[in-house]
C-alpha cells in the first residue's frame, strides 16, 4: 500500500539528542482521506486503503466477543510464541500454494510452522528484516518506485540507505537498472531487494522477466516478496521457497481476511531466516484478541474468501467504467484496487490532487500516490458512487 506522506513539523528543528537525518524524514500518514474537515452528515466511502469493503460476519464477531469474555485473561500476557497460529497459517499457505495435502503436518513438500513468523502487521516484519540484514552500516535496500512507501520509510528510520530505481512504462522493475545498482553499490552493498506481487499502487503482478531476474540473484541478497494481495491475484512464489533460501514471502490478514483493525501479518521463509526474525522481534508483539481473530478467520476461510469473486468482478466493472472517461488512463490490476492517471491536463499532479479533494467533499476518499490515483474496490454501491462522482467532477478540469 503506497501513500502520500508529509514531514513532521515537530522534528523540523531536532532536539540535540535526536539523529539529525530524521528531521527530513517523511512519516507515513494513515488514512489521509479520513474524515478531517468533513461534515459528519456526509458518510465517507473509504476506498483509499485497499481494505476489504465487508466487515466480519456478525456471527464471527460474536464468537470473537465470546472469546474475549470467556477465554482471554486481560491480566496475562498473550501467547508469545504464536505456535497455534503458526500451525494454522502453515496449513493455509500449504493449501493455497497447491503443495502436498498434509504437508504442514510434516511432509517435506509443504510449509511447516518453523517457516512462519507472525508480526504486528507486515510493517513489524519489514522492520525485523531490516534489523536482521542492514542495520549498523551492513548494507542498503533496493526498491523500484512507485511502490509501497513503508520499505523506504522504515529503512530511513533505522539509518539504512535506500537505493531507488524507476519502473518501466508497464510498471515492471527495470531489471537492467536494478542489476547496475547492485553492481555499483560498494560502500553500502545492497543486502535486501523488495519485490511486490502484485505491486501497490500499480496493481501488476510480477512478470516472467522479473521472476527470472530474482531467481538469478546471488544468495547473499535477501529477496522480500510482498504478497499482501495474494488472495486477489492468486499468484504466489511460495512453491519456490524451498529452492531459494534467500527469498521470504510476506502476507497479511488486513486485506482479504478483513482483519485490518487487528494488525496481523506473517512471513514465510527458510527456517533459519525465520528463527532470526524471531530473535529480533519484540516479545508479546500481538494482543491476545488479534491472535484469536487470526485463528478464527483461518478456521472459517472458505466462507470468508467466498466473496473474493465478487470483489474481482467489481474491479473489472470499475475498470471498464472508468476507462470510458477520455480524461483517464486506467491500468488493469491483479489486486483489489485500480491505478489511474489523468490525461490532457497541463499539470496532472495538481489536477489529481484537486480531484481527490473534490471527491472527498462529495463523500469518496481515494489515494493520490505514486504519480497517480489509487482507487480501492468497494462494495457495488460504493463503486457506483465512485464512478458517478468522478464522472461528474471530470468536467471541471
C-alpha positions as CSV (number, residue, x, y, z in Angstrom):
1,X,0.0,0.0,0.0
2,X,1.6,3.2,-1.1
3,X,0.7,6.6,0.4
4,X,1.3,10.2,0.4
5,X,3.2,11.5,3.5
6,X,4.4,14.8,4.9
7,X,7.3,15.9,7.2
8,X,6.5,16.0,10.9
9,X,6.7,19.7,11.9
10,X,7.6,18.8,15.4
11,X,11.1,17.5,14.3
12,X,11.8,20.3,11.8
13,X,14.3,21.6,14.4
14,X,15.5,18.4,16.0
15,X,16.4,18.1,19.7
16,X,20.2,17.8,20.2
17,X,20.0,14.1,21.1
18,X,17.9,13.1,18.0
19,X,19.6,11.8,14.9
20,X,19.8,14.8,12.5
21,X,18.7,12.8,9.4
22,X,15.3,12.3,11.0
23,X,14.5,16.0,10.6
24,X,13.9,15.4,6.9
25,X,12.1,12.1,7.2
26,X,8.6,12.0,5.7
27,X,6.4,10.0,8.1
28,X,3.7,7.6,6.9
29,X,0.3,9.4,7.1
30,X,-2.5,6.9,7.8
31,X,-5.9,7.5,6.2
32,X,-5.1,10.8,4.5
33,X,-8.6,10.8,3.2
34,X,-10.1,10.2,6.7
35,X,-12.9,12.4,7.9
36,X,-10.9,15.5,9.0
37,X,-12.8,18.7,7.9
38,X,-15.7,16.6,6.7
39,X,-19.3,17.2,7.8
40,X,-20.5,14.4,10.0
41,X,-23.7,14.4,8.0
42,X,-21.8,13.0,5.0
43,X,-20.9,9.3,5.0
44,X,-17.4,8.7,3.5
45,X,-16.8,5.9,1.1
46,X,-13.3,4.9,2.2
47,X,-11.8,3.4,-0.9
48,X,-8.3,4.7,-0.2
49,X,-6.6,2.0,1.8
50,X,-7.3,-1.3,0.0
51,X,-9.3,-2.8,2.8
52,X,-12.0,-5.4,2.2
53,X,-15.3,-3.5,1.9
54,X,-17.0,-6.0,4.1
55,X,-16.7,-6.4,7.8
56,X,-16.6,-9.8,9.5
57,X,-20.0,-11.5,9.6
58,X,-21.9,-10.8,12.8
59,X,-21.7,-14.4,14.0
60,X,-17.9,-14.4,13.8
61,X,-17.7,-11.1,15.7
62,X,-20.0,-12.6,18.3
63,X,-17.6,-15.6,18.6
64,X,-14.7,-13.3,19.0
65,X,-16.5,-11.3,21.6
66,X,-17.3,-14.5,23.4
67,X,-13.6,-15.5,23.4
68,X,-12.8,-12.1,24.8
69,X,-15.2,-12.6,27.7
70,X,-14.7,-16.3,28.4
71,X,-11.2,-17.3,27.3
72,X,-8.9,-14.3,27.3
73,X,-7.3,-13.2,30.6
74,X,-6.6,-9.5,30.5
75,X,-4.1,-9.8,33.3
76,X,-2.0,-12.3,31.4
77,X,0.4,-11.7,28.5
78,X,-0.6,-13.1,25.1
79,X,0.9,-16.3,23.6
80,X,4.4,-15.0,22.8
81,X,5.3,-18.0,20.7
82,X,2.3,-18.0,18.4
83,X,2.6,-21.7,17.9
84,X,-1.1,-22.5,17.4
85,X,-1.5,-19.6,14.9
86,X,1.7,-20.6,13.1
87,X,0.4,-24.1,12.6
88,X,-2.9,-22.7,11.2
89,X,-1.0,-20.4,8.9
90,X,1.3,-23.1,7.7
91,X,-1.6,-25.3,6.7
92,X,-3.3,-22.4,4.9
93,X,-0.1,-21.4,3.0
94,X,0.5,-25.1,2.0
95,X,-3.1,-25.4,0.8
96,X,-3.1,-22.0,-1.1
97,X,0.2,-22.7,-2.8
98,X,-1.1,-26.1,-4.1
99,X,1.5,-28.1,-2.2
100,X,1.1,-31.6,-1.0
101,X,-2.0,-32.4,1.1
102,X,-1.0,-33.0,4.7
103,X,2.4,-31.4,4.1
104,X,2.0,-29.0,7.0
105,X,2.0,-31.9,9.4
106,X,5.5,-32.9,8.3
107,X,5.6,-33.6,4.6
108,X,8.8,-32.1,3.3
109,X,6.9,-30.6,0.3
110,X,4.8,-28.3,2.4
111,X,5.2,-25.3,4.7
112,X,6.0,-26.0,8.4
113,X,5.3,-23.8,11.4
114,X,9.0,-23.3,11.7
115,X,8.9,-21.4,8.5
116,X,6.4,-18.9,9.8
117,X,6.9,-15.6,11.8
118,X,4.0,-13.6,12.9
119,X,4.1,-9.8,13.2
120,X,2.1,-6.8,14.2
121,X,1.1,-6.1,10.7
122,X,3.6,-6.7,7.8
123,X,5.3,-3.5,8.9
124,X,6.8,-5.1,12.0
125,X,8.1,-8.0,9.9
126,X,9.7,-5.5,7.5
127,X,11.4,-3.7,10.3
128,X,12.7,-7.0,11.7
129,X,14.0,-8.0,8.3
130,X,15.9,-4.6,8.1
131,X,17.3,-5.0,11.6
132,X,18.5,-8.5,10.8
133,X,20.2,-7.5,7.5
134,X,21.2,-3.9,7.1
135,X,21.4,-2.1,10.5
136,X,24.8,-0.6,11.5
137,X,26.1,0.1,8.0
138,X,25.8,-3.6,7.0
139,X,24.0,-2.7,3.7
140,X,21.3,-0.9,1.8
141,X,18.0,-1.8,0.3
142,X,16.7,-1.6,-3.3
143,X,13.2,-0.5,-4.2
144,X,11.5,0.2,-7.5
145,X,9.3,3.3,-7.5
146,X,6.4,3.7,-7.3
147,X,5.8,1.1,-4.7
148,X,4.8,0.7,-1.0
149,X,6.3,3.6,0.8
150,X,7.0,1.9,4.1
151,X,10.0,0.0,2.7
152,X,11.9,3.3,2.4
153,X,10.4,4.9,5.5
154,X,11.3,2.0,7.8
155,X,14.8,1.8,6.3
156,X,15.4,5.6,6.9
157,X,14.2,5.4,10.5
158,X,17.0,2.8,11.0
159,X,19.7,4.8,9.2
160,X,19.7,2.4,6.2
161,X,20.5,3.8,2.7
162,X,17.7,3.4,0.2
163,X,18.5,2.9,-3.5
164,X,15.5,3.7,-5.6
165,X,15.2,2.8,-9.3
166,X,12.4,3.5,-11.7
167,X,9.9,1.1,-13.2
168,X,9.3,0.6,-16.9
169,X,6.3,2.0,-18.8
170,X,4.3,-1.1,-17.9
171,X,5.4,-0.8,-14.2
172,X,7.8,-3.7,-14.2
173,X,11.0,-3.4,-12.3
174,X,13.7,-2.1,-14.6
175,X,16.0,-5.2,-14.1
176,X,18.8,-3.6,-16.0
177,X,18.9,-0.6,-13.8
178,X,18.4,-2.9,-10.7
179,X,21.4,-5.0,-11.8
180,X,23.5,-1.9,-12.3
181,X,22.6,-0.6,-8.9
182,X,23.6,-3.9,-7.3
183,X,26.9,-4.0,-9.2
184,X,27.8,-0.3,-8.5
185,X,26.9,-0.2,-4.8
186,X,30.2,-0.7,-3.0
187,X,30.1,1.5,0.1
188,X,26.8,0.1,1.4
189,X,26.2,-3.1,-0.7
190,X,22.6,-3.9,-1.4
191,X,21.5,-6.6,1.0
192,X,17.7,-6.6,0.5
193,X,15.7,-6.3,-2.7
194,X,11.9,-5.6,-2.3
195,X,9.6,-7.1,-4.9
196,X,5.9,-6.7,-4.7
197,X,3.5,-9.3,-6.1
198,X,1.2,-7.6,-7.1
199,X,2.7,-4.1,-6.7
200,X,0.9,-1.2,-5.0
201,X,-0.1,1.3,-6.2
202,X,0.1,0.0,-9.8
203,X,-1.6,-3.4,-9.3
204,X,0.6,-5.5,-11.6
205,X,1.9,-9.0,-10.6
206,X,5.5,-10.0,-11.1
207,X,6.3,-10.7,-14.8
208,X,8.3,-13.7,-16.1
209,X,11.2,-11.3,-16.7
210,X,11.1,-10.1,-13.1
211,X,10.8,-13.6,-11.7
212,X,13.7,-14.9,-13.8
213,X,15.9,-12.0,-12.6
214,X,15.0,-12.8,-9.0
215,X,16.0,-16.4,-9.5
216,X,19.4,-15.3,-10.7
217,X,20.3,-13.0,-7.8
218,X,23.2,-14.1,-5.6
219,X,22.3,-15.8,-2.3
220,X,23.9,-13.1,-0.2
221,X,21.0,-10.8,-1.2
222,X,17.7,-11.3,0.5
223,X,14.7,-11.0,-1.8
224,X,11.5,-9.9,0.0
225,X,8.4,-10.8,-2.0
226,X,5.4,-8.9,-0.6
227,X,2.2,-10.8,-1.4
228,X,-0.2,-8.7,0.6
229,X,-2.8,-9.0,-2.2
230,X,-2.2,-12.7,-2.9
231,X,-5.9,-13.7,-2.3
232,X,-7.0,-11.4,-5.1
233,X,-4.2,-12.2,-7.6
234,X,-3.9,-16.0,-6.8
235,X,-0.3,-15.7,-7.8
236,X,2.4,-16.8,-5.4
237,X,6.1,-17.8,-5.3
238,X,5.7,-19.9,-2.1
239,X,6.3,-23.2,-4.1
240,X,9.8,-21.9,-5.0
241,X,10.9,-21.0,-1.5
242,X,12.5,-24.5,-1.0
243,X,14.8,-23.7,-3.9
244,X,15.6,-20.1,-2.8
245,X,16.6,-19.9,0.9
246,X,17.3,-16.2,0.3
247,X,13.6,-15.5,-0.5
248,X,11.0,-14.6,2.0
249,X,7.3,-14.0,1.4
250,X,5.2,-11.5,3.4
251,X,1.4,-11.7,3.6
252,X,-1.3,-10.1,5.7
253,X,-4.7,-10.7,7.3
254,X,-5.7,-7.0,6.7
255,X,-7.0,-7.3,3.2
256,X,-8.9,-10.4,2.0
257,X,-9.4,-11.7,5.6
258,X,-11.0,-8.5,6.9
259,X,-8.7,-8.0,9.9
260,X,-7.2,-4.6,9.2
261,X,-8.2,-3.5,12.8
262,X,-6.3,-6.4,14.3
263,X,-2.9,-5.8,12.6
264,X,-1.7,-9.4,11.9
265,X,0.9,-10.1,9.2
266,X,3.1,-13.1,8.6
267,X,6.3,-14.1,6.9
268,X,7.1,-17.4,5.2
269,X,10.7,-18.4,4.6
270,X,13.7,-20.7,5.4
271,X,13.6,-21.9,9.0
272,X,17.0,-20.3,9.8
273,X,15.9,-16.9,8.5
274,X,12.6,-17.2,10.4
275,X,14.5,-18.1,13.5
276,X,16.5,-14.9,13.1
277,X,13.3,-12.8,12.8
278,X,12.0,-14.4,15.9
279,X,15.3,-13.3,17.7
280,X,14.8,-9.7,16.8
281,X,11.0,-9.2,17.2
282,X,9.5,-7.7,20.3
283,X,8.1,-10.1,22.9
284,X,4.4,-10.4,23.1
285,X,4.1,-8.4,19.9
286,X,0.4,-9.3,19.2
287,X,-2.6,-8.9,21.6
288,X,-4.5,-12.0,22.5
289,X,-7.6,-10.8,20.7
290,X,-5.7,-10.3,17.5
291,X,-4.2,-13.8,17.7
292,X,-7.7,-15.2,18.4
293,X,-9.1,-13.3,15.4
294,X,-6.5,-14.6,13.0
295,X,-7.1,-18.2,14.1
296,X,-10.8,-17.7,13.8
297,X,-10.8,-16.4,10.3
298,X,-8.4,-19.1,9.1
299,X,-10.9,-21.7,10.5
300,X,-13.7,-20.0,8.5
301,X,-11.6,-19.1,5.5
302,X,-13.7,-20.8,2.9
303,X,-16.8,-18.8,3.8
304,X,-14.8,-15.5,4.2
305,X,-12.9,-15.9,0.9
306,X,-16.1,-16.8,-1.0
307,X,-16.7,-13.0,-1.5
308,X,-13.4,-12.6,-3.5
309,X,-15.0,-13.3,-6.9
310,X,-17.5,-10.5,-6.3
311,X,-14.6,-8.1,-5.5
312,X,-12.6,-9.1,-8.5
313,X,-15.7,-8.8,-10.7
314,X,-16.3,-5.4,-9.3
315,X,-12.7,-4.5,-10.0
316,X,-13.2,-5.4,-13.6
317,X,-16.5,-3.5,-13.8
318,X,-14.9,-0.4,-12.3
319,X,-12.0,-0.7,-14.8
320,X,-14.4,-0.8,-17.8
321,X,-16.5,2.2,-16.4
322,X,-13.5,4.4,-15.6
323,X,-11.8,3.5,-18.9
324,X,-14.8,5.2,-20.7
325,X,-13.7,8.6,-19.5
326,X,-11.3,10.2,-22.0
327,X,-9.6,12.2,-19.3
328,X,-8.4,9.0,-17.5
329,X,-5.8,6.3,-18.2
330,X,-6.7,3.2,-16.2
331,X,-4.5,0.1,-15.8
332,X,-5.7,-3.4,-15.3
333,X,-5.0,-4.8,-11.8
334,X,-4.2,-8.2,-10.1
335,X,-5.2,-6.7,-6.7
336,X,-8.2,-5.1,-5.1
337,X,-7.6,-1.6,-6.4
338,X,-7.0,0.2,-9.7
339,X,-4.3,2.7,-10.7
340,X,-5.4,5.7,-12.6
341,X,-3.8,8.8,-14.2
342,X,-5.3,11.9,-15.6
343,X,-4.7,12.8,-19.3
344,X,-4.8,16.0,-21.3
345,X,-4.3,18.4,-18.4
346,X,-1.4,20.9,-18.0
347,X,-0.4,19.9,-14.5
348,X,-1.6,16.4,-13.9
349,X,-0.3,16.1,-10.4
350,X,-2.1,19.2,-9.3
351,X,-5.2,18.2,-11.2
352,X,-5.2,14.8,-9.5
353,X,-4.7,16.4,-6.1
354,X,-7.7,18.7,-6.8
355,X,-9.8,15.7,-7.9
356,X,-9.0,13.9,-4.7
357,X,-10.0,16.9,-2.6
358,X,-13.3,17.4,-4.5
359,X,-14.2,13.7,-4.3
360,X,-13.7,13.8,-0.6
361,X,-16.1,16.7,-0.3
362,X,-18.7,14.6,-2.2
363,X,-18.1,11.6,0.0
364,X,-15.5,9.4,-1.7
365,X,-11.9,9.1,-0.3
366,X,-9.3,7.8,-2.8
367,X,-5.5,7.9,-2.7
368,X,-3.2,10.3,-4.6
369,X,0.2,8.4,-4.7
370,X,3.0,7.2,-6.9
371,X,2.2,9.7,-9.7
372,X,-1.4,8.6,-10.0
373,X,-4.7,7.8,-8.2
374,X,-5.2,4.5,-6.4
375,X,-8.9,3.5,-6.0
376,X,-9.7,0.6,-3.8
377,X,-12.6,-1.7,-4.8
378,X,-15.5,-1.1,-2.6
379,X,-19.0,-2.6,-2.4
380,X,-21.1,-2.4,-5.6
381,X,-22.9,0.7,-4.2
382,X,-19.6,2.4,-3.3
383,X,-18.3,1.6,-6.7
384,X,-21.4,3.1,-8.3
385,X,-20.9,6.3,-6.4
386,X,-17.2,6.4,-7.3
387,X,-18.0,6.1,-11.0
388,X,-20.7,8.7,-10.8
389,X,-18.8,11.3,-8.7
390,X,-15.6,11.0,-10.8
391,X,-17.7,11.4,-14.0
392,X,-19.4,14.5,-12.6
393,X,-16.1,16.1,-11.5
394,X,-14.0,15.5,-14.6
395,X,-16.0,18.1,-16.4
396,X,-14.4,20.8,-14.1
397,X,-10.9,20.1,-15.4
